[in-house]
């Protein structure tokens, strides 16, 4: 009770074969079991686009935060992300959302004909 009062932590008592890792689970809304974080399963139209190519990413939940090279780009309002490759190079795209494992992927934008 002390941790709950001091830090707003939720508490349940469960019989588990192993101690659950706090970074992988959360307590469900009914507060009667642990639930493992969800995993992003995005689908990209192209991971190696050329400059000016349009890339579409589907399969992301609404509310997903998008970062490009660790810079916040925005929060998704629907389940599809579309962007145009404007610069050549390697880029890190990251997706995060509460109760999801972080998802990182590298894309390489090529110059025309490379």
C-alpha positions in Angstrom: 0.0 0.0 0.0 2.9 2.4 0.8 4.2 2.2 -2.9 0.7 2.7 -4.3 0.2 5.8 -2.1 3.6 7.3 -2.7 4.0 6.6 -6.4 0.5 5.8 -7.7 1.6 2.2 -8.4 -1.0 -0.5 -8.9 -0.7 -3.7 -7.0 -2.0 -7.2 -7.5 -1.0 -10.5 -6.0 -0.5 -13.3 -8.4 1.1 -16.8 -8.4 3.7 -16.7 -11.2 6.3 -19.3 -12.1 8.8 -16.5 -12.6 9.1 -12.9 -11.5 7.7 -10.8 -14.3 9.8 -8.0 -15.8 8.2 -4.6 -15.1 9.2 -3.2 -18.5 7.3 -6.0 -20.3 4.0 -6.2 -18.5 1.2 -4.0 -17.2 -1.8 -4.6 -14.9 -5.0 -4.9 -16.9 -8.0 -2.5 -16.4 -9.8 -5.0 -14.2 -6.7 -5.1 -12.1 -6.7 -8.9 -11.9 -3.9 -10.0 -14.2 -0.7 -9.0 -15.9 -0.7 -8.4 -19.7 2.4 -8.4 -21.9 3.0 -5.3 -23.9 1.8 -5.5 -27.5 4.2 -5.7 -30.5 4.1 -3.4 -33.5 3.7 -5.3 -36.8 4.0 -2.6 -39.5 4.1 -3.2 -43.2 6.3 -0.9 -45.4 5.8 -0.5 -49.1 9.6 0.1 -49.5 12.6 0.0 -47.1 15.0 1.2 -49.8 13.2 4.0 -51.7 14.8 6.4 -54.1 14.5 10.2 -53.6 10.9 11.4 -54.3 9.5 7.9 -53.7 6.4 7.7 -51.5 6.5 5.2 -48.7 3.4 3.9 -47.0 3.4 2.2 -43.6 0.3 0.3 -42.5 -0.6 -1.7 -39.4 0.2 0.9 -36.8 -2.4 1.7 -34.1 -3.8 5.2 -33.7 -1.8 7.2 -31.2 1.5 5.8 -32.2 4.4 8.3 -31.8 6.7 8.6 -34.8 10.4 9.6 -34.5 12.9 10.1 -37.3 16.5 9.8 -36.2 15.3 10.3 -32.6 13.5 13.6 -33.5 9.7 13.7 -32.8 7.8 13.8 -36.0 4.2 13.5 -34.7 1.5 11.3 -33.3 -0.6 9.2 -35.7 -4.3 10.0 -35.9 -5.1 6.9 -37.9 -3.4 3.6 -38.8 -1.5 4.5 -42.0 1.6 6.7 -42.3 2.7 8.1 -45.7 5.9 10.0 -46.3 8.0 11.1 -49.2 11.8 10.3 -49.3 13.4 13.7 -49.8 17.0 13.1 -48.8 19.5 10.3 -49.5 21.0 8.4 -46.6 20.2 6.0 -43.8 17.5 6.9 -41.4 16.2 5.4 -38.2 12.4 5.3 -37.8 11.0 4.6 -34.4 7.4 3.9 -33.3 6.4 4.1 -29.6 3.1 3.9 -27.8 2.1 3.2 -24.2 1.9 -0.5 -23.5 3.8 -1.4 -26.7 7.4 -2.5 -27.2 9.4 0.2 -29.0 9.9 -0.6 -32.7 13.0 0.6 -34.6 13.8 0.1 -38.3 16.4 1.6 -40.6 15.6 2.7 -44.1 18.1 3.6 -46.8 17.0 6.3 -49.3 19.0 6.0 -52.5 19.9 8.6 -55.1 18.3 8.0 -58.5 19.8 4.9 -60.1 22.0 3.8 -57.2 
